[in-house]
Amino acid sequence: MKSHRREFIKKTALGTAGLTIGGMGLSAASYRRIVGANDTVVFAAVGVNSRGLANIQAVLGCRGTAISHICDVDSRATGKSIEEVSKINGSKPAGITDIRKLLENKSLDAITVATPDHWHAHMAIMAVQAGKHVYLEKPSSHNIAENEILVKVYRQTGKLIQMGNQQRSAPTSIEAIERIIKGDIGRPYFGKAWYANRRGPIGVGKIIPVPDWLDWDLWQGPAPRTDYRDNIVHYNWHWFWRWGTGELLNNATHEVDICRWALGVDYPDKVSAMGGRLHFKDDDWEFCDTQVVNYQYGDDKLITWEGKSCNGMKEYNMDRGALIQGTEGSFVLHRNGYEMYDLAGKLIENKEETGKSETTGTRGSGSLDVLHMYNFLEGIRNGTRLNAPVDDGAVSVNLCHLGNISQRLGRMLTIDTSTGKIIKDNEAKALMHRVYEDGWELSG
Ligand SMILES: NC(=O)c1ccc[n+]([C@@H]2O[C@H](COP(=O)([O-])OP(=O)(O)OC[C@H]3O[C@@H](n4cnc5c(N)ncnc54)[C@H](O)[C@@H]3O)[C@@H](O)[C@H]2O)c1
């Protein structure tokens, strides 16, 4: 276990100083007026069906930005996003299908990536190697080995990669964590994160012809080729190993990250996951829909995540959040603020984010996106420290990958706390990698 409290305080102080925005919860148009800028940062948005659209709104919600290209393998998504940009600022970005061609463009400064997970590390690596900065949606990778290469290349190129765990830029979360570090709840030792949704079954896919609006080969990219089926594109790929990473990487990536941040820890010595496809049966979904994952940090700290994909029962009246318990009280942190409780569980204080962010639904959007994008832009323009640089984000993503590996093998993993590597278990180590389509292997 590694505590990086001093480093954290430095980060947080700088992060807060970068946030000069008042009046959160404003429309994208209002943000554009209040966020200051020096030079125009030219973006391309890559992967724009759903989350990518929220990223477009966040980019254009900050002054001094332009979107020159929309890159997607679904021509309908491209068209929809070009229209969205026109609606916001009257410009008409060019549509492009292949990111490799896009990255040849010299006038591009940065890209946003909101494609399926199997593309994330490849795209981010190609982009920084082409000299672009990257706003990369979580999870940073499809597996642990990709994170290792991604972080190495990130550090080599000196280009920025901000991971899309936007709560890292929430002023109330930053404040709550400062208070936790200051000792407002004594010594923090337990983080409990949770997520609840009401996802339906995805059925059993039928092989059908590839729709004419889709470049299926490029959609698959690094993943081994397979027939097109009618229950994959869009979104349902999340529940297939070939492309997705399950609810753990889809959503624990956010709140496990908050727990890690609050407790000031990186890698635990033990990881165990249990759960299953317990709610629905007989469909193609390959991950758990109900799962509990535990991260044990010696005899000092514990993080646990409870994921319920198909039952919307809330905890603390919230579908997602993180409870941090200490020797003198507790904090509950979420996207819209925090609450502080005493040891008896009595509410002492609460604070709401001025702006609102969506917590239910699958897209996410709102003021935190703009703040997070603004921090990324400040990093590009002024060297401001990122609130979620990918080398830190990758640690939280790896915790979730480790949970998936433990779940697949049905046993607890022992981890080297200084490197995050699995100790001894060769079968588990093999699951840190994936098989690629020929020619798409990653090296760094
Ligand atoms: N930070 C958040 O709150 C948040 C919220 C939602 C989703 N996400 C993340 O964003 C990512 C996208 O999620 P989504 O719900 O928008 O998925 P989606 O399936 O709806 O959209 C993905 C888009 O990427 C496109 N795409 C696929 N391959 C491509 C390629 N080679 N080049 C360009 N575009 C390509 C698809 O055609 C599609 O338009 C996921 O990794 C997800 O985890 C983050």
The ligand as a Gaussian input file, in Angstrom:
#p B3LYP/6-31G(d) Opt

LIG

0 1
 N      -17.449000       9.520000     -18.085000
 C      -18.702000       9.127000     -18.139000
 O      -19.530000       9.501000     -17.324000
 C      -19.147000       8.209000     -19.255000
 C      -20.512000       8.060000     -19.525000
 C      -20.893000       7.212000     -20.566000
 C      -19.928000       6.509000     -21.296000
 N      -18.599000       6.667000     -20.993000
 C      -17.576000       5.919000     -21.777000
 O      -17.585000       6.400000     -23.119000
 C      -17.336000       5.340000     -24.029000
 C      -18.436000       5.334000     -25.089000
 O      -19.662000       5.015000     -24.489000
 P      -21.047000       5.197000     -25.241000
 O      -22.132000       4.893000     -24.298000
 O      -21.049000       6.525000     -25.932000
 O      -20.941000       4.019000     -26.347000
 P      -21.704000       3.895000     -27.750000
 O      -21.573000       2.499000     -28.176000
 O      -23.055000       4.495000     -27.661000
 O      -20.852000       4.849000     -28.720000
 C      -19.569000       4.525000     -29.150000
 C      -19.314000       5.237000     -30.468000
 O      -17.976000       4.949000     -30.905000
 C      -18.029000       4.694000     -32.288000
 N      -16.841000       3.951000     -32.739000
 C      -16.555000       2.634000     -32.648000
 N      -15.371000       2.366000     -33.224000
 C      -14.897000       3.546000     -33.684000
 C      -13.731000       3.926000     -34.385000
 N      -12.799000       3.030000     -34.752000
 N      -13.567000       5.234000     -34.726000
 C      -14.494000       6.159000     -34.386000
 N      -15.636000       5.846000     -33.714000
 C      -15.823000       4.557000     -33.381000
 C      -19.323000       3.935000     -32.477000
 O      -19.735000       3.905000     -33.818000
 C      -20.237000       4.767000     -31.598000
 O      -20.756000       5.864000     -32.294000
 C      -17.259000       4.063000     -23.196000
 O      -15.940000       3.662000     -23.051000
 C      -17.883000       4.435000     -21.874000
 O      -17.300000       3.725000     -20.797000
 C      -18.197000       7.507000     -20.015000

